[in-house]
Amino acid sequence: MSRTFPRRLFRWFLSRQILIAACSLVALDLGILLWLEHRAPYDFEALRVGRETVFVSLVLAAVALVGVSIFMASQMMGPLGRLIKKTEQIRRFPFLDEEALADDILAYDEPGEWYDLERALNELAVELRKKTIRLSREKTELRTIMSSINEAVLAVDLERKPLFYNSQFALLFGLNPEVMSEASVGELIRSPDVLEAFKRSLSSGEVTTLEARLDTRSESWRHFQLSVAPLRKKHNQEVYGAVAIFHDITDRKRGEQMRVEFVGNVSHELRTPLTSIKGYLQTTTMDIEAGKGKDTLPFLKIMEKNVDRLMHLVDELMDLSALQSGVEVRRETVNLESLTKSVLGQVDTRNHKVDLKIEVPTVYAEERRVEQVIRNLLQNAVRYVPSQGEVWVRWSALESGGVRFSVKDNGPGIAKEHVARIFERFYRVDEARTRQVGGSGIGLAIVKHIMLRHGGSVRVVSEVGQGAEFICDFPPPGRGVRGTVKELPST
């Protein structure tokens, strides 16, 4: 190891040695001269010679003393310079290899204390290296774990300034790392309940759990289940901060809301025809009892129509339940021209202009399910497009080898706030108009799950006043994995 010579300490030590030597020699010279002058009898020549001899001797002694001081200082300062160099190296390179600090590089011929000090410094460096490596590994592992978990994590100090946070928290709340160091938790999360939970954990050391609805960057409002726990020092258990884990329960809340809406919608859909059937059944019973049996035929036809409506609704619900339960599709090569024209013949399109274009002859899918997709999307377009409106039906090829089916209309379109929920069961854009034209609100949900079962996708592109386009992408043959539902914003 190269040495760094401590020049300042060397100059300080040497200057003190020279000063002490000079003062000592001057005092000795004066003492000898006084002694010579007081000797009797006086011999001025001998006194002069004695003075010169004493002066020369003292000068030579001073030179020799300075040389000895320089040699001693260099010998004493050399090990110190080596230790300074080693200390700087340990500070700059905490991961220094242990071989560079092995005992065989120690100067055994140095004074014992220097050897003991250097040996202790080597042992300290080895321990520092081990702890630094362990802390670095733990820090890397912690950073990896914090970045990989889906929950957002935020830790604050006693002043409620951020100590650390993971990437999910920054993504959710759109935070700038430069601003985070100066911001407080009140500026990041504007929720009194969350702030109170942090305050309680910091002051009393309690673990607090709560549910909160927070404004995020990824979505306007999301629901979170928070757990706020105190951070304590290991040696005295003193609270120095608090950490909060934000568990996103937005999907669960939506699911609960959808279940509530589903029960309400099913009840309403069933109640309407059942009420009608019950009313006409009572009327028919009264007419029969009154001997007016011939007048009951119109009522029976109305009841039959409502029973058909109930059966159709139940069939759709059972079909949707089967799709959601993971029923397998039986794929085969389907002739698109004959199937599409057959469905067009079944749907009443007399008051609309339908433009059909088929660019691919076949699709590899379950024919019955493809027929459902065509019928539901075509009926949906005809139902909402005003009379004499236009509907474009297209079958085209995808670059991936799959097939695209699209139904586009020039109707009123769909508002942006409805696009994200248009494929939910019983969801209607216009409740009054939908019930008037006879829609059940299940058709698009069936289309979605049919595409998922085929490993494909469905999406809607719409803008108010400019119609809507429903696009279904079937995967190429051989790909049957479960797909996803894509709900894109307006374009």
Stockholm file with secondary structure:
# STOCKHOLM 1.0

chainA/1-491         MSRTFPRRLFRWFLSRQILIAACSLVALDLGILLWLEHRAPYDFEALRVGRETVFVSLVLAAVALVGVSIFMASQMMGPLGRLIKKTEQIRRFPFLDEEALADDILAYDEPGEWYDLERALNELAVELRKKTIRLSREKTELRTIMSSINEAVLAVDLERKPLFYNSQFALLFGLNPEVMSEASVGELIRSPDVLEAFKRSLSSGEVTTLEARLDTRSESWRHFQLSVAPLRKKHNQEVYGAVAIFHDITDRKRGEQMRVEFVGNVSHELRTPLTSIKGYLQTTTMDIEAGKGKDTLPFLKIMEKNVDRLMHLVDELMDLSALQSGVEVRRETVNLESLTKSVLGQVDTRNHKVDLKIEVPTVYAEERRVEQVIRNLLQNAVRYVPSQGEVWVRWSALESGGVRFSVKDNGPGIAKEHVARIFERFYRVDEARTRQVGGSGIGLAIVKHIMLRHGGSVRVVSEVGQGAEFICDFPPPGRGVRGTVKELPST
#=GR chainA/1-491 SS CCCCCCHHHHHHHHHHHHHHHHHHHHHHHHHHHHHHHTSSSCCHHHHHHHHHHHHHHHHHHHHHHHHHHHHHHHHHHHHHHHHHHHHHHHHHCTTCCGGGGCGGGSCTTSCHHHHHHHHHHHHHHHHHHHHHHHHHHHHHHHHHHHHHSSSEEEEEETTCCEEEECHHHHHHHTCCHHHHTTCCHHHHCCCHHHHHHHHHHHHHCCCEEEEEEEECSSSSEEEEEEEEEEEECTTTCCEEEEEEEEEECHHHHHHHHHHHHHHHHHHHHHHHHHHHHHHHHHHHHHHHHTTCGGGGHHHHHHHHHHHHHHHHHHHHHHHHHHHHTTCCCCCEEEEHHHHHHHHHHHSCCTTSEEEEEECCSEEEECHHHHHHHHHHHHHHHHHHSCTTCEEEEEEEECTTSCEEEEEEECSSCCCHHHHTTTTSTTCCSSHHHHHHHTCCSCHHHHHHHHHHHTTCEEEEEECTTSCEEEEEEECCTTCCCCCCCCCCCCC
#=GC SS_cons         CCCCCCHHHHHHHHHHHHHHHHHHHHHHHHHHHHHHHTSSSCCHHHHHHHHHHHHHHHHHHHHHHHHHHHHHHHHHHHHHHHHHHHHHHHHHCTTCCGGGGCGGGSCTTSCHHHHHHHHHHHHHHHHHHHHHHHHHHHHHHHHHHHHHSSSEEEEEETTCCEEEECHHHHHHHTCCHHHHTTCCHHHHCCCHHHHHHHHHHHHHCCCEEEEEEEECSSSSEEEEEEEEEEEECTTTCCEEEEEEEEEECHHHHHHHHHHHHHHHHHHHHHHHHHHHHHHHHHHHHHHHHTTCGGGGHHHHHHHHHHHHHHHHHHHHHHHHHHHHTTCCCCCEEEEHHHHHHHHHHHSCCTTSEEEEEECCSEEEECHHHHHHHHHHHHHHHHHHSCTTCEEEEEEEECTTSCEEEEEEECSSCCCHHHHTTTTSTTCCSSHHHHHHHTCCSCHHHHHHHHHHHTTCEEEEEECTTSCEEEEEEECCTTCCCCCCCCCCCCC
//
